[in-house]
């Protein structure tokens, strides 16, 4: 009997190699899972507070590992292995898209990965963060090259958002704008989200239409449902004013409904809101530091800033929103956590968490304990 030993050897070798590849792949995934688990906290920690936009291009067919390396080279993330672990363990490596993206070092790794999944052919993907004021958005879009220097688009955006000029848009699409006080800006309605914009110079109308359409689709139905179910007695403009304060105050997402209820309780008792972000908004752009939100703000400055937006001096809501809140802050105002707290103070550990108090005496003790490090 004749045996085909070469064929048998090849078969055994092929099976061994296949087994080895599977084992290596499984081992690699296991190591990545372990790495992701031990570095989980870094996913929500941006590499920098720098919000300056940077164009980032992903060519078709670029593997996740190389994308991570390029992100590190661009100083957008600090750990290429963590990037690879996050996308592969969560099955996102095949969802990363080719395209041109506008990213910033102040974005977390999770936020960057989310944006990198949303590119479309012949478009630029740009993310407008929650809690920015309209001037910040204009500055960001201009710096990112969305508005070119050969047009007046950036200035048009600043002017139109300041005056509520809907030139280039169909006003009938936005009936929710009709209930606002006369002469107010579009602050609060410039919905923060990830948008696809033209690959060539975008116009002010291109951006405004997307933001207002998104607001109409995501915010208006939520508000109308809250009115129908008697969850709020505030009008939409009041909701946006309060939500913008919550957006600037809250660091930990879970605390948004808690903070919203604190301000609702203070309004019900006709107390001053005494919200730091309203003073920062009134102070405007800080030329010496190049930021829109001065921090920290001293107690002396609270009394010195003469503005209707200064809620340390004036009772009730400020005249308008101080920023453009995200959906979760708006929802927090519509569905606040029910409690009797009137005060809160930040913990000194950098976690962004707050301690809440029902009385001024409790608040004083908390301030003494936490702000003095006791």
BELHU-V565790 format. One record per residue. N is the residue number from 0. RES is the residue in one letter. SS is DSSP state (a for helix, b for strand, c for the rest). BURIAL is I if it has 9 or more other C-alpha atoms within 8 Angstrom, else O. Layout:
n res ss burial
N RES SS BURIAL
N RES SS BURIAL
//
This chain:
n res ss burial
0 X c O
1 X c O
2 X c O
3 X c O
4 X a O
5 X a O
6 X a O
7 X a O
8 X a O
9 X a O
10 X a O
11 X a O
12 X a O
13 X a O
14 X a O
15 X a O
16 X a O
17 X a O
18 X a O
19 X a O
20 X a O
21 X a O
22 X a O
23 X a O
24 X a O
25 X a O
26 X a O
27 X a O
28 X a I
29 X a O
30 X a O
31 X a I
32 X a I
33 X a O
34 X a I
35 X a I
36 X a O
37 X a O
38 X c I
39 X a O
40 X a O
41 X a O
42 X a I
43 X a O
44 X c O
45 X c I
46 X c I
47 X c O
48 X c O
49 X c O
50 X c O
51 X c I
52 X c I
53 X b O
54 X b I
55 X b O
56 X b O
57 X b I
58 X c O
59 X c O
60 X c O
61 X c I
62 X c O
63 X a I
64 X a I
65 X a O
66 X a I
67 X a I
68 X a I
69 X a O
70 X a I
71 X a I
72 X a O
73 X c O
74 X c I
75 X c I
76 X c I
77 X c O
78 X c O
79 X a I
80 X a O
81 X a I
82 X a I
83 X a I
84 X a I
85 X a I
86 X a I
87 X a I
88 X a I
89 X c O
90 X c O
91 X c I
92 X c I
93 X c O
94 X c O
95 X c I
96 X c I
97 X c I
98 X b I
99 X b I
100 X b I
101 X b I
102 X b I
103 X c I
104 X c I
105 X c I
106 X c I
107 X c I
108 X a I
109 X a O
110 X a O
111 X a I
112 X a I
113 X a O
114 X a I
115 X a I
116 X c I
117 X c I
118 X c I
119 X c I
120 X c O
121 X c O
122 X b I
123 X b I
124 X b I
125 X b I
126 X b I
127 X c I
128 X c O
129 X c I
130 X c I
131 X c I
132 X c I
133 X a I
134 X a O
135 X a I
136 X a I
137 X a I
138 X a I
139 X a I
140 X a I
141 X a I
142 X a I
143 X c I
144 X c O
145 X c I
146 X c I
147 X c I
148 X c O
149 X c O
150 X c O
151 X c O
152 X a I
153 X a I
154 X a O
155 X a I
156 X a I
157 X a I
158 X a I
159 X a I
160 X a I
161 X a I
162 X a I
163 X c I
164 X c O
165 X c I
166 X c O
167 X c O
168 X c O
169 X c O
170 X a O
171 X a O
172 X a O
173 X c I
174 X a O
175 X a O
176 X a O
177 X c O
178 X c O
179 X c O
180 X c O
181 X c O
182 X c O
183 X c I
184 X c O
185 X c I
186 X c I
187 X c I
188 X c I
189 X c I
190 X c I
191 X c I
192 X c I
193 X b I
194 X b I
195 X b I
196 X b I
197 X b I
198 X c O
199 X c O
200 X c I
201 X c I
202 X c I
203 X a I
204 X a I
205 X a I
206 X a I
207 X a I
208 X a I
209 X a I
210 X a I
211 X a I
212 X a I
213 X a I
214 X a I
215 X a I
216 X a O
217 X a I
218 X a I
219 X a I
220 X a I
221 X a I
222 X a I
223 X a O
224 X a O
225 X a I
226 X a I
227 X a O
228 X c O
229 X c O
230 X c I
231 X c O
232 X c O
233 X c O
234 X c O
235 X a O
236 X a I
237 X a I
238 X a I
239 X a I
240 X a I
241 X a I
242 X a I
243 X a I
244 X a I
245 X a I
246 X a I
247 X a I
248 X a I
249 X c I
250 X c O
251 X c I
252 X a O
253 X a O
254 X a I
255 X a I
256 X a I
257 X a I
258 X a I
259 X a I
260 X a I
261 X a I
262 X a I
263 X a O
264 X a I
265 X a I
266 X a I
267 X a O
268 X c O
269 X c O
270 X c I
271 X c I
272 X c I
273 X c O
274 X c I
275 X a O
276 X a I
277 X a I
278 X a I
279 X a I
280 X a I
281 X a I
282 X a I
283 X c I
284 X c I
285 X b I
286 X c O
287 X c O
288 X c O
289 X c O
290 X b O
291 X c I
292 X c I
293 X c I
294 X c O
295 X c O
296 X c I
297 X c O
298 X a O
299 X a O
300 X a O
301 X a I
302 X a I
303 X a O
304 X c I
305 X c O
306 X c O
307 X c I
308 X c I
309 X c I
310 X c I
311 X c I
312 X c I
313 X c I
314 X c I
315 X c I
316 X c I
317 X c I
318 X c O
319 X c I
320 X c I
321 X c I
322 X c I
323 X c I
324 X c I
325 X c I
326 X a O
327 X a O
328 X a I
329 X a I
330 X a I
331 X a I
332 X a I
333 X a I
334 X c I
335 X c I
336 X c I
337 X c O
338 X c O
339 X c O
340 X c I
341 X c I
342 X b I
343 X b I
344 X b I
345 X b I
346 X c I
347 X c O
348 X c O
349 X c O
350 X c O
351 X c I
352 X c I
353 X b O
354 X b I
355 X b I
356 X b I
357 X c I
358 X c I
359 X a O
360 X a O
361 X a I
362 X a I
363 X a O
364 X a O
365 X a I
366 X a I
367 X a I
368 X a I
369 X a I
370 X c I
371 X c O
372 X c O
373 X c O
//
